[in-house]
């Protein structure tokens, strides 16, 4: 098979937490060399969020496979020479430091472009440059609140956050695509560029449905728990043996099939309260009572068999253990192994499979694991490197 498409490219990552590390991990999976710069002594603070992944942080293991770790106190004057040598060898600088941090260090695009004209600089921030929120700290849950996600998530009585770092993930995913586009552009122009991505804008992009749903002052989608806010029946239902399934109807054919083949109540399909999705959604309390009574008379096997026969979509409501054991993921060979400082750990293969090259789940580095070898590669002599360690530059 061919080498991954980013083989030979180097990404210098001044990163922490989730957004930028997730982006750079995805670039590493495509063959890029990612040099992760971490604080000496403590490293990326995501290393210390928990110790649930066989003694390591679940967040860090997830977002930092396939990288090299270089410890560096970037505020020390001696660090500038190390960074300049790294930048001279890099194709991409990715950073999600605090607001204006790179500018204070002379690492903003305006400073770097004249010296490194082919360098692509990608900045991930909480709220973007300029504007009244420029200097505000932006953690994932804060951005969920600002982007309106909390207002539409949860139940009528209680709002709820997303169970994952969705604002960080949105920004990291947008950055990944933008960097790939910039690399293609650079092939044509021969020059680099600056990319600016904010978590707020990235998550607001994902809020497109509720934004348009409530356009021009219309009522926003209601908080509907695990049910869909505007399509019904589309949500969680119990059956006679206490099992739970997620049922999803998308069109009128499926509604008629549900009434006839699953509920054995064909007359429901002509009930004016449920004649189209808007009416079913508006009258969901009455419809849920009918469905609950019907499903209570069936065990899980009977109900799911009827749903399959009627070609109506449904899903198991899995916990984390069930996902690790998921029959489809395991049949698809979706899991592999990644090395960590504490030994091998299961890892999900990159979801996009390419017939021409293999993506790899590289090792999770220990803090500063590659510092000495990188400095040697940059041309620093052993006495210089030893001095960096003694003076706590690295």
Steps between C-alpha positions, in 0.01 A plus 500: 500500500602862451631723778234712672450833318659726764820295524798737508305793642570635850244658732625703795225498761488750784191337641311391806159365602291355214438715191852534357620158625208328328583683176871415513427136587293473183785655301740246655271219391536627143879473522608841632773521758351686797735658753299589808652775714410456868573687819802359675413325824122475453439478126161538337255542790272244330753239619355553848124508441461144630684166513228270366681373190723245674655768714504767230259784421213389277497837323875496438513142371212575263650813341877446503582179318778510245684809628844589632518689831749785542506683832582870475448812709402720210517816714873463558725698262703187424186333366482741206797343326352153538164612365659676203683183398178302538305750291761489225425128463123518543222519245222582748490683832186408695424677828218546747679694771324776689386821329793699353758258646669434166511870416677573831754230416557626146335189357202660327462477124602861435836434665556155352389541137799710383747243641303185415294584191380142446382453859131439565396644836175373651366676809216347702344735752192510713325803355721623216724803456351842563152561632390537861572135586857494369669474840245278673593151606305240307456151637285249322193528721517880492491492121210252504312762700596793275415311179150417625551126532389490863174675410389210278656203684349321796141474616227760532581526869879491484758600240799269448847527354631268234662192652814558291720806433296593200624858454862383508421218259323737262798737496756221462308346213467834322873563549589160358306566180628856469864391532456234233347763270787738575756232413331450163493876446868524588583247230356744244621829645829401663413709804348441839203670661329570830190313617290627790233278654297572811321241709195729505473516122573129458224399740259762364546338157380173654198688639367563150173307539379672819614839373298472179212329681462811716579758228317834514400462863321167471494266798826300531501119520376386838728308736372147449741273684604206283213561257542694178374855541303516175460143365273247673501217591878527517633425846532251786227246570469218755358157426342222699816341642644831620730549203554835332543576131544814294227509235531728199236583238584733214210489253136412440574153360668407825211642702248289311722193535531558873122519540431193286793262554624585848202635693230309310297822513460606136231750595763715670648592164176683418461669837498876425710566811786304345449556126842654442820558694406850617175371655671195649761727656240742633295212645793295623364460854189323373697297246760398756226362726372285211848376413591429863189283543570308179872449569429385858333190355816397312841388617814638338542210256139519379505878463833520316405213269181684403694822446750322277220338298337840455839652405480756780824630650585425861812479713630358825569755773854394578720587793878535463570132567256403226672734254838337567329166425281630215451220246510734201814680611675172570383342174637807319838460673454852637722454805876465509770547765703811582813509713506723808749557783290250699484235230268425207144634508205448263454773242238574239636500148442826311142479367595597143650195327698560181574216260836652403667545839482388862439741782667412826422542869844614612635492854398739777821672612617543856575857604819620331568157354649644180659822630864393482473328161320799346761743631775279357320495167482880508878513521553579867813342645488284810648770731234745380223248557630416845505872580135531389407227745703648787351847453150353465439632151389149397 
